[in-house]
Amino acid sequence: MREIEKKVIDSDAELQSIVEQIKSLHNQLRERLENKLVGDTEYQNLKNKLKTMQEKWKERHPKIKERFQQ
């Protein structure tokens, strides 16, 4: 199903534009959240734990496609 959606988006300029807008807004959201949460100790601890778990997962499963992107 996802592959069909991707093909339709790739062939439609309006949908491509919407996807780019969504990506841009998502990046803005992430950036603003990071700025607001930089001093939140609990959040930073959880973020570091997640990063550690992701790194361990990658080491144990090197053949699996990269799923964790920064």
N, C-alpha and C positions, 0 to 999 in steps of 0.2 A: 504494500500500500504506500509506504513512504517513497519508494522508488518512482511510482506513478506520479505522486505529488511533485517530486523533484523535477521530473521531466516536464510537467505542465508549467511549473515556475520558470524553468530554464527557457521555455519557448514563449514566455509572455513578459513583455517589457514592463507592463504595469505591476505585475506580481513581483518581478525582480526589484522594482523600485520600492515596493512595500517591504520586502524582505530587508533591503538595505536600511530603510528607515527604522525597522524593528531592531536590527543589529546595532545601529547607532544609538538608539534610545536605551537599549540594554547595556551598552558600554557606559553611557552616561550614568545610568542607575548604579552599576557596579562601582564606578569611580566615586560617586557621591556617598554611597554606603561605606566604602573603604575609608573615605575621609572622616565620616561621622563616627566610625567604629575603631579608629586608630588607637584611641585611648581606653577602649573597653577590654579589660584584662580577660574576662571570661571568653569573649569572642575571639581574641587573639590566641588564647590557649587552645580553644577548639579548632581554630584555623590551622595552627601548627600541628595538632594531633592528626587532622585530616591529611595534611601534606605528608606527614610521616607515613601514614597508612597507605597513601597513594604510591609513595616511593617504594615501600616494601612490596606492594602488589605488583608493580612494574618489574621489580627484581625477580619475583617468583613466577611471573607470567610474561616472559620477554617476547613470546610469539603473538600475543594478543595485540590487536591494533590499538594504538594509543587512544585511550579514552579520557584521560585526565589532562586537560589543557589549562594552562595558566592564563 
